[in-house]
Each structure stands twice: as structure tokens, then as C-alpha cells.
Amino acid sequence: QVFVGCLNNIGILQKNELGVYEYISLVGKEAGAVTQITFIKNYAYFMSQSVLSRVNMSNMNDVRHWNSKAGNMFISLMVLNNKLLVDAAGAGLQTPEDKGMQPFLTSFPLSGSIVFSLPYDENTLMIGSSDNKCYLFDGKTVKNFQLQDQQYLSDGIINDGRILDNNKIVISTSGAGRSEERRVGKECR
């Protein structure tokens, strides 16, 4: 299935009896303006600045929402060890729980500056930041990651990172092109 997050709506694209894709709305205006989607196990998560929505992919009627607190808008999503981490402005990293959004790491030094996050290994994320540097994050500590082509990336502005295969991550920039980083001995999940 193809999940879609838009302005004040969350839905799926589904083929009709003629084989043409149609948009089917699952959640209306309470979704906000969706800026990021991620998947963990059987759930699809949709983030806007004010709302985090979760849809159970095997029961589309099972939808849950968490609201950001005033002044703590949601900025980005990361997945570490099958746990959803939400960067909330001024509040560090939070995670959705039954009781609402709960603190995960209140003093997160990269808050507000995450451009991308990718699994580096089973217990670590590689984070690309708006300072044109990359970091490794294990859920507790953030460490500087020295790229082979750091100067090349510094000549542009990091705008995305993707996994190419089990041993390579590609980082794209505006202005300087892209750089590949080899992950020797590391396997993507």
C-alpha cells in the first residue's frame, strides 16, 4: 500500500476495480500539515508540527494521535531499535506512549538541526545535521562522525541521506553534489 500524508489529511492510494489508483482518506483535519512519515513494525506514523498520528496498517480504523505541547512543535522523526523518537522543539527527544508524549532524552544537542537520520548499525543512527556534519547516535550519546569527504560536503548544504546498499550511504547536498560513505562491516536493517 502507498500511504500519503498531506495538508490536514492522511490516506492511502488503492486500486479500484478498473485498476486506477484512488485516494482514500483515513484521517481528516486533526492530522495537520504532514511533513514526515515513517514505519515501525505494523504501524505508519505521520508527523506534522502539532500532531503525531499512528495508523495500524492491518486495521486502518485503529488510529491514535498525540499532540505537541505549546512551544514544543514536532520537528523530525527518527527510529532507533524499533522505537520512535520525536524531536520536539525545546523539549529534546520524546517518544509516544499511552499516557501521551514522554521524555526520552531532554538534552539532545542536535535538536532542531536534523536533516536526515539513517540506521548505521543495529544500535546506532547516522544523523546528518544542518551544520553540514554527520553524527552517530546510540540513544544516549551523540558522537562526531568523520566523513571521508567532509570538505566536499562542507562546500554545499546537506539536504538528504539514503542507504544505497548494505555497505554504502549516500549524502546529497545543494551546491556540491553527493558523497558516498562506506560502512565497512556494517549491515543495514
C-alpha positions, -999 to +999 in steps of 0.1 A: +000+000+000+010+036-006+005+059+024+000+096+018+003+125+042-009+159+031-023+191+044-049+181+070-053+146+057-038+111+059-048+084+035-038+056+011-037+051-026-056+020-035-065+005-069-102+005-078-120-022-098-106-006-131-070-008-118-068+030-113-053+044-081-077+063-059-070+083-028-089+070+003-089+094+033-081+078+067-077+108+089-090+144+084-081+178+097-067+166+130-036+154+111-022+189+105+002+195+076+021+162+074+058+167+069+073+133+076+062+096+075+079+066+090+071+030+096+077+007+126+065-029+125+028-028+117+024+010+122+026+040+100+035+073+118+026+107+103+041+139+118+030+175+115+043+203+137+014+199+161+002+163+158+018+128+156-007+103+142-003+065+141-022+042+118-023+004+123-016-010+088-036-041+094-066-023+109-069+012+093-096+021+118-071+019+146-057+054+146-041+073+175-030+109+179-005+127+201-005+165+203+027+186+207+027+209+237+026+247+232+061+258+223+073+223+216+063+217+180+074+184+164+104+189+141+116+154+130+112+117+135+139+090+140+136+053+145+161+036+168+158+000+178+121-001+167+114+029+189+100+061+175+119+093+187+104+127+180+125+158+181+103+184+199+115+220+199+127+230+233+119+196+248+146+173+233+136+138+221+102+124+231+085+091+224+048+084+221+033+063+250-002+055+262-001+085+286+010+109+259+044+121+247+071+111+272+106+124+275+133+102+261+164+125+261+157+160+272+192+174+264+196+164+228+224+185+213+211+182+177+175+192+184+162+214+156+191+206+133+184+171+120+183+169+082+182+131+079+187+100+101+195+065+089+204+032+106+242+030+108+241-004+125+216-022+147+220+001+177+231+034+161+218+061+138+238+083+115+224+118+116+230+145+090+228+179+105+222+214+093+258+223+103+269+200+074+283+174+096+273+138+104+270+122+138+264+088+153+237+085+180+231+054+201+201+066+221+223+082+248+253+099+233+260+119+201+295+115+186+310+133+157+314+111+126+344+120+104+334+116+068+359+107+041+347+137+020+339+162+048+353+191+028+332+182-002+301+182+020+311+215+036+312+231+002+274+226-001+244+222+021+234+187+033+198+181+022+193+143+024+209+109+031+199+075+018+211+039+021+224+026-012+231-009-002+244-028+028+277-011+028+271+025+015+252+056+025+249+084+000+246+120+012+233+146-011+240+184-010+228+215-026+257+230-045+283+203-041+266+172-054+267+139-034+292+119-014+293+081-007+303+068+027+313+032+031+302+014+062+328-013+065+315-043+083+281-027+089+248-041+077+216-021+072+185-033+090 
